[in-house]
């Protein structure tokens, strides 16, 4: 006998885990062949900081900060790879 495990992650600000467990259990009861056993249980809740959520969102769901619209817009100054002769003399 083999046992197959699946991991389902749902991101939400609030969720009734018992309702989700029951929904998955009912779906499995209806779709799996007779004689197959299954166990459905909630594995807990993970709370994220703002930065932690951005990292988890990218790793788990593949949504970047740019795609989500909450990326930090840093002001970057253009750095000249080839400074002029007068700039080279300043540091000498």
C-alpha positions, 0 to 999 in steps of 0.5 A: 500500500502507498500513501500519497500526500498533498499540500494545499496552501490558502492565503486569506486574511480570515478563513474557517478551516473546518469549512475548508476541511469539510469541502475537501473531504466531501470532494474526495468522498465523491471522486475517489474510488471505493476503498481508498482511505483519506485523511483531511486536517488543517495544519495550522496558521502561519502569520507573516510580517509585511516583508515576510508575506512578500517573500512567501507570496513570491515563493509559494504563489509566484507573485512578485511585489511588482506584479502585486503592485506593492514594490518599493520604488527606489530612486536610483542615481545613474552611475557613469561607468566611464567617468570623465577625466575631470572626475578622475582627477578629483579622487586623485 
